[in-house]
Amino acid sequence: MNPADLGLPVDVPSTALFTDHYELTMLQAALADGTAHRRSVFEVFTRRLPEGRRYGVVAGTGRVLDAVENFRFDSAVLEFLRERAVVDMRTLDWLSSYRFSGDIWGYPEGEVYFPGSPVLRVEGSFAECVLLETVVLSILNHDSAIAAAASRMASAAGERPLIEMGARRTHELAAVAAARAAYVGGFTSTSDLAAGFRYGIPTVGTSAHAFTLLHDTERDAFQAQVASLGGGTTLLVDTYDVAEAVRTAVEIAGTSLGAVRIDSGDLLLVAHRVRQQLDELGATGTKIVVTSDLDEYAIASLAAAPVDAYGVGTQLVTGSGHPTSSMVYKLVARAASDDPKAPLVPVAKKSTGGKTSVGGRKWAARRTDADGVAEAEVVGTGPVPQALAGRQLLTQLVKGGEVVAREPLETARDRHRAARAGLPLSATQLSRGEAVIPTEYV
């Protein structure tokens, strides 16, 4: 949910300068030589998944749509470009009325992808499409990396809830985007209030070690927290001695204490000891939440532990070792002239060094076996085979410059859960491996 949906004021700045200098100099040269208005098709894809990953997760689509809508060169932006002599006056004049008027197709948010998957296709004139490259990539590369890490963690956690707690480990604006992407990938809540305000993600939190250290004794801190937040609160029990803290917590809050949080030590061992102690004290319903630099591997190692929820920060917001998805935005087809009826000509980079691409405006479909399990990502430029007609992955997001596919964040979250469930079982393995299904070009 956006703040605007709640009737709240929202300051929406222009996204026009979330771009690279050379996007505008290319535009200037293309306007000068007459190629700027050639009909063009750009596609976003990745040549390979991050090492060891078996699938990717599309995230950030909703933010891309917002960025495209707000890609406007207002007077302040134009003045900045003029003062810096970034482009000439003719180009500034063209930019002053810029509005994307083309079409955008893409994998719906939450869907999984593989090497070569055309996760986004942007169609329009070269001039209006080329300007979107950097902002589109910055959003999709970041959000998809976070969502992929979140998905792996959610898979390792099973039915246990995950709390996103990484705001203090990244840029303040990236933290909001990371919380959103994590929610798409399977997390259930966030500690970041800005993410809750902007996107309606459930927010949670109680206290840190500082609150305990503020008081003369741990007992005083627990009493103050329970008096303020009630017995269903979560008490942090590892500031001093865990066993003593658990005893004090139950004494103060009673056997209906909501939860205790453990943030240090051998989490597997401590969790077992705390569970036994809570049960002996009669607090059989009190849950155990663990934090402390968790990643998907640590979460998996705690699968047999009596843990009820995980809080994840640093490893999540840094993509668990892969902070980008390595997506690129490439021109794959363009018209032979600026005549609107001119046919599209496939184009592709053919250089050596592993940076080649496949030309042509593409469709994509996922072929499944008799049990409905994915067995191949099929990408093509010609007619779609009849057997795959109902399995196409790209949906229209923008038509004639107007967004046509906004959806609640919950929809993307549910879609990802279904998409991951449709992959071969080996997709959830944390051991290193190749993409779980191959990409076939037809």
C-alpha positions as CSV (number, residue, x, y, z in Angstrom):
1,M,0.0,0.0,0.0
2,N,1.3,3.4,-0.9
3,P,0.9,6.4,1.4
4,A,-1.3,8.0,-1.3
5,D,-3.7,5.2,-0.9
6,L,-4.2,6.2,2.7
7,G,-4.8,9.8,1.7
8,L,-1.4,10.9,3.1
9,P,0.8,13.5,1.4
10,V,3.6,12.1,-0.6
11,D,6.6,14.1,-2.0
12,V,7.5,12.4,-5.3
13,P,10.7,13.8,-6.7
14,S,11.8,13.5,-10.3
15,T,13.8,10.3,-11.1
16,A,15.3,11.9,-14.2
17,L,18.8,12.3,-12.8
18,F,18.9,8.7,-11.6
19,T,20.8,8.0,-14.7
20,D,24.3,8.1,-16.2
21,H,25.8,11.1,-18.0
22,Y,26.3,9.1,-21.2
23,E,22.6,8.4,-21.6
24,L,22.1,12.1,-22.3
25,T,25.1,12.5,-24.6
26,M,23.9,9.5,-26.6
27,L,20.5,11.2,-26.9
28,Q,22.1,14.4,-28.1
29,A,24.1,12.7,-30.8
30,A,21.1,10.6,-31.9
31,L,18.9,13.8,-32.1
32,A,21.6,15.4,-34.2
33,D,22.0,12.6,-36.7
34,G,18.3,11.7,-37.0
35,T,18.4,8.2,-35.4
36,A,16.8,9.2,-32.1
37,H,13.2,8.5,-33.2
38,R,13.9,5.0,-34.6
39,R,11.5,2.5,-33.1
40,S,13.6,0.4,-30.7
41,V,13.4,-2.6,-28.3
42,F,15.5,-2.9,-25.2
43,E,15.5,-5.9,-23.0
44,V,16.7,-6.5,-19.4
45,F,18.3,-9.9,-18.8
46,T,21.3,-11.5,-17.0
47,R,23.8,-13.7,-18.8
48,R,24.4,-15.8,-15.7
49,L,23.1,-16.2,-12.2
50,P,25.3,-15.3,-9.2
51,E,27.7,-18.1,-8.5
52,G,26.0,-21.1,-6.9
53,R,22.5,-19.7,-7.3
54,R,19.9,-21.9,-8.9
55,Y,17.2,-19.3,-9.7
56,G,16.7,-15.6,-9.6
57,V,13.7,-13.6,-8.3
58,V,12.2,-10.7,-10.1
59,A,11.6,-7.8,-7.6
60,G,11.3,-4.1,-7.9
61,T,8.9,-4.1,-10.8
62,G,6.4,-1.8,-8.9
63,R,9.3,0.6,-8.1
64,V,10.3,0.6,-11.8
65,L,6.8,1.7,-12.8
66,D,6.9,4.5,-10.2
67,A,10.3,5.6,-11.6
68,V,9.1,5.6,-15.2
69,E,6.0,7.7,-14.2
70,N,8.2,10.2,-12.4
71,F,10.9,10.4,-15.0
72,R,10.4,14.1,-15.7
73,F,12.9,16.9,-16.4
74,D,11.6,19.8,-14.4
75,S,13.1,23.3,-14.3
76,A,15.6,22.6,-11.6
77,V,16.9,19.5,-13.4
78,L,17.1,21.3,-16.7
79,E,19.0,24.2,-15.1
80,F,21.5,21.7,-13.6
81,L,22.1,20.1,-17.0
82,R,22.4,23.6,-18.6
83,E,24.9,24.9,-16.0
84,R,27.1,21.8,-16.3
85,A,26.8,21.9,-20.1
86,V,25.9,18.2,-20.1
87,V,23.9,18.5,-23.3
88,D,23.2,21.3,-25.8
89,M,20.1,23.5,-25.9
90,R,18.3,21.5,-28.5
91,T,18.5,18.4,-26.3
92,L,17.4,20.4,-23.3
93,D,14.4,21.6,-25.2
94,W,13.5,18.0,-26.1
95,L,14.0,16.8,-22.5
96,S,11.7,19.5,-21.2
97,S,8.7,17.7,-22.6
98,Y,9.9,14.2,-22.0
99,R,7.2,11.7,-21.1
100,F,7.7,8.0,-21.8
101,S,5.0,7.1,-24.3
102,G,6.1,3.5,-25.2
103,D,5.2,0.0,-24.0
104,I,6.8,-2.1,-21.3
105,W,6.4,-5.8,-20.9
106,G,8.0,-7.9,-18.1
107,Y,8.0,-10.9,-15.9
108,P,5.5,-10.1,-13.2
109,E,7.0,-9.3,-9.8
110,G,7.8,-12.3,-7.7
111,E,8.3,-14.6,-10.7
112,V,11.5,-16.5,-10.9
113,Y,14.0,-16.1,-13.8
114,F,17.1,-17.7,-15.3
115,P,20.0,-16.8,-17.5
116,G,18.7,-15.1,-20.7
117,S,15.2,-14.6,-19.4
118,P,13.9,-11.3,-20.8
119,V,12.7,-10.0,-17.5
120,L,11.8,-6.6,-18.9
121,R,11.2,-5.4,-22.5
122,V,11.0,-1.7,-23.2
123,E,9.6,-0.5,-26.5
124,G,9.4,3.0,-28.0
125,S,11.7,5.4,-29.8
126,F,15.5,5.1,-29.1
127,A,15.4,8.5,-27.5
128,E,12.8,7.7,-24.9
129,C,13.9,4.2,-24.1
130,V,17.6,4.7,-23.8
131,L,17.1,7.3,-21.0
132,L,15.5,4.7,-18.7
133,E,18.5,2.2,-18.7
134,T,20.2,3.2,-15.5
135,V,17.2,3.8,-13.3
136,V,15.7,0.5,-14.4
137,L,18.9,-1.5,-13.8
138,S,19.6,0.1,-10.4
139,I,16.2,-0.9,-9.2
140,L,16.0,-4.4,-10.6
141,N,19.6,-5.3,-9.8
142,H,19.3,-4.3,-6.2
143,D,15.8,-5.5,-5.5
144,S,16.1,-8.8,-7.3
145,A,19.3,-9.6,-5.4
146,I,17.7,-9.0,-2.1
147,A,14.6,-11.0,-3.0
148,A,16.7,-13.9,-4.2
149,A,18.6,-13.9,-0.8
150,A,15.3,-13.6,1.0
151,S,13.8,-16.5,-1.0
152,R,16.7,-18.8,-0.1
153,M,16.3,-17.8,3.6
154,A,12.5,-18.3,3.5
155,S,13.1,-21.8,2.0
156,A,15.6,-22.6,4.7
157,A,13.2,-21.3,7.4
158,G,10.3,-23.4,6.3
159,E,7.1,-22.2,8.0
160,R,9.0,-20.2,10.6
161,P,8.6,-16.4,10.1
162,L,11.5,-14.1,9.1
163,I,11.9,-10.5,10.3
164,E,13.9,-8.1,8.1
165,M,16.2,-6.1,10.4
166,G,18.8,-4.6,8.0
167,A,18.0,-0.9,8.0
168,R,21.1,0.0,10.0
169,R,23.4,-2.0,7.7
170,T,22.7,-0.2,4.4
171,H,21.8,3.2,2.9
172,E,18.7,4.6,4.4
173,L,16.8,4.6,1.1
174,A,18.2,1.2,0.1
175,A,16.9,-0.1,3.4
176,V,13.3,0.7,2.4
177,A,13.7,-1.0,-1.0
178,A,15.4,-4.0,0.7
179,A,12.5,-4.4,3.1
180,R,10.1,-4.4,0.2
181,A,12.1,-6.9,-1.8
182,A,12.5,-9.2,1.2
183,Y,8.8,-9.2,1.7
184,V,8.3,-10.3,-1.9
185,G,10.9,-13.0,-1.3
186,G,9.1,-14.5,1.7
187,F,9.9,-12.4,4.8
188,T,6.9,-11.7,7.0
189,S,7.7,-8.3,8.6
190,T,10.3,-5.5,8.9
191,S,11.8,-3.4,11.6
192,D,11.9,-0.4,9.2
193,L,9.0,2.0,9.8
194,A,9.6,3.8,6.5
195,A,9.0,0.5,4.7
196,G,5.8,0.0,6.7
197,F,4.6,3.5,5.9
198,R,5.4,3.4,2.2
199,Y,4.4,-0.2,1.4
200,G,2.2,-1.4,4.1
201,I,4.6,-4.1,5.3
202,P,3.9,-5.3,8.9
203,T,6.5,-3.7,11.3
204,V,7.7,-5.2,14.6
205,G,10.2,-4.4,17.3
206,T,10.5,-4.1,21.1
207,S,13.9,-3.2,22.6
208,A,17.7,-3.4,22.2
209,H,20.5,-4.0,24.7
210,A,20.7,-0.2,25.2
211,F,17.3,-0.3,27.0
212,T,18.6,-3.0,29.4
213,L,21.8,-1.1,30.0
214,L,19.9,2.1,30.7
215,H,18.4,0.6,33.8
216,D,20.1,-0.1,37.1
217,T,19.2,-3.8,36.8
218,E,17.9,-6.2,34.1
219,R,14.9,-6.7,36.3
220,D,14.1,-3.0,36.2
221,A,14.4,-3.0,32.4
222,F,12.1,-6.0,32.0
223,Q,9.5,-4.6,34.4
224,A,9.5,-1.3,32.5
225,Q,9.0,-3.0,29.2
226,V,6.3,-5.3,30.4
227,A,4.5,-2.4,32.1
228,S,4.6,-0.4,28.8
229,L,4.1,-3.2,26.2
230,G,2.3,-5.9,28.1
231,G,3.2,-9.5,28.9
232,G,3.0,-10.5,25.2
233,T,6.2,-8.5,24.5
234,T,9.6,-10.0,23.4
235,L,12.3,-9.6,26.0
236,L,16.0,-9.6,25.0
237,V,17.7,-12.1,27.4
238,D,21.4,-12.1,26.4
239,T,22.7,-8.8,27.8
240,Y,24.2,-10.5,30.9
241,D,23.4,-14.1,31.9
242,V,20.8,-15.8,29.7
243,A,19.6,-18.3,32.2
244,E,19.1,-15.7,34.9
245,A,17.4,-13.4,32.4
246,V,14.9,-16.1,31.3
247,R,14.1,-16.8,35.0
248,T,13.6,-13.1,35.6
249,A,11.5,-12.6,32.4
250,V,9.0,-15.3,33.3
251,E,8.8,-14.1,36.9
252,I,7.9,-10.6,35.8
253,A,5.7,-11.3,32.7
254,G,4.3,-14.7,33.8
255,T,4.0,-17.9,31.9
256,S,2.2,-16.0,29.1
257,L,5.3,-14.1,28.1
258,G,5.2,-13.6,24.4
259,A,8.8,-14.3,23.4
260,V,12.5,-14.1,24.3
261,R,15.2,-13.0,21.9
262,I,18.7,-14.4,21.7
263,D,21.2,-12.3,19.8
264,S,24.6,-13.9,20.6
265,G,26.4,-17.1,21.5
266,D,26.0,-20.6,20.1
267,L,22.4,-20.1,19.0
268,L,21.8,-23.8,18.5
269,L,22.9,-24.7,22.0
270,V,21.4,-21.7,23.7
271,A,18.1,-22.1,22.0
272,H,17.8,-25.7,23.3
273,R,18.7,-24.6,26.8
274,V,16.3,-21.7,26.8
275,R,13.5,-23.9,25.5
276,Q,14.1,-26.4,28.2
277,Q,14.2,-23.7,30.9
278,L,11.0,-22.0,29.6
279,D,9.2,-25.3,29.6
280,E,10.3,-26.1,33.2
281,L,9.1,-22.7,34.3
282,G,5.7,-23.3,32.7
283,A,6.1,-20.8,29.9
284,T,5.5,-23.5,27.2
285,G,3.9,-21.0,24.9
286,T,6.7,-18.5,25.0
287,K,8.5,-18.3,21.7
288,I,12.2,-18.0,20.9
289,V,13.4,-15.5,18.4
290,V,17.0,-15.6,17.3
291,T,19.1,-12.9,15.6
292,S,22.9,-12.3,15.2
293,D,24.3,-12.2,11.6
294,L,22.1,-14.9,10.2
295,D,22.1,-16.1,6.6
296,E,20.4,-18.9,4.8
297,Y,23.1,-21.4,5.9
298,A,22.8,-20.4,9.6
299,I,19.0,-20.6,9.3
300,A,19.2,-24.1,7.8
301,S,21.6,-25.2,10.6
302,L,18.9,-24.2,13.1
303,A,16.2,-26.2,11.5
304,A,16.2,-28.8,14.3
305,A,16.5,-26.1,17.0
306,P,13.4,-25.0,19.0
307,V,13.4,-21.6,17.3
308,D,10.2,-19.9,16.4
309,A,11.3,-16.9,14.3
310,Y,14.5,-15.4,12.8
311,G,15.6,-11.8,12.5
312,V,18.0,-11.1,9.6
313,G,19.9,-8.0,8.8
314,T,23.3,-7.6,7.2
315,Q,23.3,-10.7,5.1
316,L,19.9,-10.0,3.7
317,V,20.4,-6.4,2.7
318,T,23.7,-7.3,1.0
319,G,22.2,-10.1,-1.0
320,S,23.9,-12.7,1.1
321,G,27.2,-12.3,-0.7
322,H,25.6,-11.2,-4.1
323,P,24.5,-7.6,-3.8
324,T,23.6,-7.3,-7.5
325,S,21.9,-9.6,-10.0
326,S,24.2,-8.5,-12.9
327,M,21.3,-7.6,-15.1
328,V,21.9,-5.6,-18.3
329,Y,19.7,-3.4,-20.5
330,K,20.5,-4.0,-24.2
331,L,19.2,-2.9,-27.5
332,V,18.0,-6.1,-29.2
333,A,16.0,-4.6,-32.2
334,R,15.6,-1.3,-33.9
335,A,13.8,0.0,-37.1
336,A,15.9,0.6,-40.2
337,S,14.6,4.2,-40.3
338,D,12.4,6.6,-38.3
339,D,9.3,5.6,-40.4
340,P,6.8,4.2,-37.9
341,K,6.1,1.3,-40.4
342,A,9.7,0.4,-40.8
343,P,10.4,-3.3,-39.9
344,L,12.4,-4.1,-36.8
345,V,16.0,-5.4,-37.4
346,P,17.5,-7.7,-34.8
347,V,20.8,-6.3,-33.3
348,A,23.2,-7.8,-30.8
349,K,26.6,-7.3,-29.3
350,K,29.0,-9.9,-30.7
351,S,32.2,-9.1,-28.9
352,T,34.4,-11.7,-27.2
353,G,34.8,-12.1,-23.4
354,G,31.4,-13.6,-22.6
355,K,29.4,-10.4,-23.2
356,T,27.5,-11.5,-26.3
357,S,23.8,-11.2,-26.5
358,V,20.9,-12.6,-28.6
359,G,19.2,-10.2,-30.9
360,G,15.5,-9.8,-31.6
361,R,12.3,-9.0,-29.7
362,K,11.7,-12.0,-27.5
363,W,9.0,-13.9,-25.8
364,A,9.5,-16.3,-23.0
365,A,7.6,-19.3,-21.6
366,R,8.3,-22.0,-19.0
367,R,7.9,-25.6,-20.2
368,T,6.7,-28.0,-17.5
369,D,6.7,-31.8,-17.2
370,A,3.6,-34.0,-16.8
371,D,3.5,-33.2,-13.1
372,G,3.6,-29.5,-13.7
373,V,7.2,-29.0,-12.6
374,A,9.3,-26.6,-14.6
375,E,11.8,-28.3,-16.9
376,A,13.0,-25.4,-19.2
377,E,12.9,-21.7,-19.7
378,V,12.1,-21.3,-23.4
379,V,13.0,-18.0,-25.1
380,G,12.3,-17.2,-28.8
381,T,11.9,-14.5,-31.4
382,G,9.6,-16.2,-33.8
383,P,6.0,-17.5,-33.4
384,V,5.2,-19.0,-30.0
385,P,4.7,-22.8,-30.2
386,Q,1.2,-23.8,-29.6
387,A,2.2,-26.0,-26.7
388,L,3.7,-23.0,-24.9
389,A,1.0,-20.4,-25.8
390,G,-0.6,-20.6,-22.4
391,R,2.7,-20.5,-20.5
392,Q,4.1,-17.2,-21.6
393,L,5.8,-15.2,-18.9
394,L,5.8,-11.6,-20.0
395,T,2.8,-9.4,-19.2
396,Q,2.2,-5.8,-20.3
397,L,3.1,-3.3,-17.6
398,V,2.9,0.0,-19.5
399,K,0.8,0.7,-22.6
400,G,1.3,3.9,-24.5
401,G,3.1,5.4,-21.6
402,E,0.3,4.5,-19.1
403,V,0.9,2.0,-16.3
404,V,-1.6,-0.8,-16.7
405,A,-0.4,-3.4,-14.2
406,R,-0.2,-2.1,-10.7
407,E,-0.9,-4.7,-8.1
408,P,-0.7,-5.1,-4.3
409,L,2.6,-6.2,-2.8
410,E,0.8,-9.3,-1.4
411,T,0.1,-10.4,-4.9
412,A,3.8,-10.4,-5.8
413,R,4.6,-12.2,-2.6
414,D,2.0,-15.0,-3.3
415,R,3.2,-15.3,-6.9
416,H,6.8,-15.9,-5.7
417,R,5.7,-18.6,-3.3
418,A,3.8,-20.4,-6.2
419,A,6.7,-19.9,-8.7
420,R,9.3,-21.3,-6.3
421,A,7.0,-24.3,-5.6
422,G,6.8,-25.0,-9.3
423,L,10.5,-25.5,-9.6
424,P,12.3,-28.8,-9.3
425,L,13.0,-29.7,-5.6
426,S,16.8,-29.2,-6.1
427,A,16.1,-25.4,-6.5
428,T,15.9,-25.2,-2.7
429,Q,19.3,-26.8,-2.1
430,L,21.8,-24.4,-0.6
431,S,24.8,-26.3,-2.0
432,R,26.4,-24.6,-5.0
433,G,25.0,-25.5,-8.4
434,E,23.9,-24.3,-11.8
435,A,20.5,-22.9,-12.7
436,V,17.9,-25.5,-11.8
437,I,16.4,-25.5,-15.3
438,P,18.2,-24.7,-18.6
439,T,17.4,-21.8,-20.9
440,E,16.5,-22.9,-24.5
441,Y,16.5,-20.5,-27.4
442,V,14.1,-21.3,-30.3
